[in-house]
Amino acid sequence: MSENTDTRTWPELAIGLYDRLTERNAEIVYNFDKFEVGIPSSTQADAKHALWKLQGSIRVTTRSGADS
């Protein structure tokens, strides 16, 4: 039986990309300016959302343990 490895969700895509890049000792940097995201109160389709706003930038840098 073959395993289905198709990416079906955004989190799966992000995890797969992160895994591939870190296997190659890549540095991952995310820059956000005036970042806004709606946080749902539940998983229901009609959930209310709280709007979170960050004024400025976020920098996330990650490296594999081999670089330490």
C-alpha positions as MATLAB code, in Angstrom:
seq = 'MSENTDTRTWPELAIGLYDRLTERNAEIVYNFDKFEVGIPSSTQADAKHALWKLQGSIRVTTRSGADS';
ca = [
       0.000    0.000    0.000;
       1.442    3.414   -0.960;
       1.390    6.359    1.397;
      -0.238    9.571    0.125;
       2.300   12.389    0.554;
       0.276   15.150   -1.096;
       0.251   18.428    0.799;
      -3.346   19.274    1.722;
      -3.123   22.171    4.191;
      -1.063   25.347    4.733;
       0.488   23.937    7.939;
       1.602   20.809    6.048;
       3.174   23.025    3.387;
       4.995   25.129    5.983;
       6.261   22.069    7.874;
       7.462   20.405    4.679;
       9.256   23.552    3.519;
      10.865   24.056    6.930;
      12.034   20.435    7.037;
      13.545   20.606    3.552;
      15.360   23.864    4.235;
      16.735   22.922    7.634;
      18.004   19.603    6.278;
      20.250   21.782    4.115;
      21.301   24.035    7.056;
      19.389   26.969    5.556;
      18.514   30.053    7.574;
      14.832   30.977    7.528;
      13.899   34.635    8.053;
      10.358   36.019    8.228;
       9.838   39.778    8.061;
       6.416   41.222    8.767;
       5.597   44.921    8.823;
       2.261   46.118   10.219;
       1.202   42.486   10.531;
      -2.498   41.777   11.140;
      -4.123   38.400   11.729;
      -7.676   37.358   12.596;
      -7.699   34.867   15.488;
     -10.862   32.718   15.485;
     -12.717   32.042   18.731;
     -13.411   28.457   17.616;
     -13.124   26.106   14.647;
     -16.733   26.705   13.611;
     -17.339   28.281   10.188;
     -19.193   31.219   11.778;
     -16.605   31.856   14.545;
     -15.972   35.433   15.616;
     -12.453   36.732   15.043;
     -10.229   38.972   17.141;
      -7.910   41.139   15.045;
      -4.356   41.135   16.358;
      -2.144   43.956   15.073;
       1.605   44.266   15.435;
       3.167   47.578   14.496;
       6.734   46.988   13.411;
       8.559   43.889   12.299;
       9.031   40.333   13.482;
      12.212   38.483   12.626;
      12.389   34.768   13.242;
      15.727   33.178   12.463;
      16.256   29.476   12.752;
      19.317   27.348   12.189;
      19.966   23.670   12.587;
      21.819   22.410   15.647;
      24.817   21.597   13.449;
      25.479   25.331   13.029;
      25.747   25.954   16.793;
];
